[in-house]
Amino acid sequence: MRCDVWWARPAAETPRLLAMLDDVERERYGRYRLEVDQLRFLTGRALIRTIAGQRLGIEPEAVVLDSSCYDCGKPHGKPRVVADGAPSVSISHSGSRVALAVIDGPPVGVDVEQVRDAEVDELARIAFSPDERAAFDALPAAGRRSAFFTYWARKEAVVKATGKGMSIVMSTFTLSDFDAPPRVVASDSAEVDPARVHMSDLAAGEEYRASVAVIGDAPGPDWVTEQNADAVIAALG
């Protein structure tokens, strides 16, 4: 089992990229107030369709995506490629990074976070389990922001892999320390089974933290590959 993670920068709007969006996506694209948010969304959808199209042997424009929420049915859920034999995908973007994880078979979640100013102590009290909070509070103040975003990216990757996203209460499961290899060490959530969640940190750049998670049988060694997708997007014109 291999998980491919593709990295891209937000690409400039082009007629072909816009034409790849379906009606629902085009409406969502138009609702973003900031151009950078529009371009991250546009690049992400183009990247999913391009890589999935390569795997399915079809043009990107022929790839159908369904982002229906598992709970309410509205189009704000995890994207899914609608096709026989389609790979599992997950998308994330922050700052100047767009990440796509693609794998044949098990559910996958990816998250990238730009290390930025935030009320990390308050957020940690909400999102971290008691053991995580204790480890976090023991850190010197100067190191907490970086540690917080490491934890956060890892937790986001896990909840995305479940398909239920932020409806999974992050404080119900505990991860390994931020400076140790990522894994789930304990869980009170039925959706997060420590024995079946497998994780890997990603190389997103110095000012970013990123992680990928899959749920299923244990993958082999070196199960994650990372590739630059800027040329893939540029080739779309």
C-alpha positions, 0 to 999 in steps of 0.5 A, a space after each residue: 500500500 502506497 500513499 502519494 502526497 502531492 504538493 502545489 502552490 495556489 495557481 492563477 485562475 485560468 479558463 480551463 481550471 475554472 471549467 473543471 469546477 462543477 456548478 456547486 463548486 463554482 458557487 462555493 468558489 465565488 463565495 470566498 472573499 479573499 483571492 488566495 482562498 479562491 485560488 487554494 480551493 481552485 488548485 485543490 479541485 484541479 489537483 484532485 481531478 488531474 491525479 484521479 484522472 491519471 489513475 482512472 485513465 480519463 481526462 480531469 474534466 471527466 472526474 466527478 467529485 462528491 463533497 456531500 457531508 456524511 451527516 447533513 448532505 450539504 456540499 461541505 464534506 470530504 471530497 470523494 471521487 465518484 467512479 468504480 475503482 476510484 482512489 481515496 483522496 484527501 485535500 488540505 491547504 494553508 498559506 502557500 501550500 495545497 496538499 493532496 493525499 491519494 491512496 488505493 483502498 483505505 480512508 485517508 486524511 491529510 492536513 497542512 497548517 501554517 505556523 502562525 499567531 494563534 491563541 494556542 494555549 486556549 485552543 489546546 485546552 479545547 482540543 487536546 486530551 488531558 495527557 496531551 495538555 499536560 505534555 503541552 503545558 510542560 513545554 516552555 512558552 517559546 516552543 508551544 506554538 510550533 508544538 501546537 501546530 504539530 499536534 493540530 495537523 496530526 489530529 486533523 489528519 486523523 479526523 479527516 480520515 474518519 470521514 466525519 471531520 470536526 464532528 469527531 471531538 479531538 480531545 477524545 483521543 491522544 497522540 504521541 508527543 509532538 517530537 515523537 513519531 506520530 501515532 494514536 496512543 489511546 482513544 475513547 472515540 469509536 471512530 479512532 481505533 489506535 490499532 488501525 490508524 497509521 500516520 506519517 508526518 510530511 515535509 511541508 517546509 519550515 513554517 508549516 506542519 503537516 501529517 497524513 493518516 490512513 485507517 486500515 491494515 498496517 502499511 509497509 515501510 516507506 508507505 508515503 511518497 511526496 511529489 511536487 505538483 506545480 508542473 502538473 497544474 501548470 500543464 493544464 494551461 
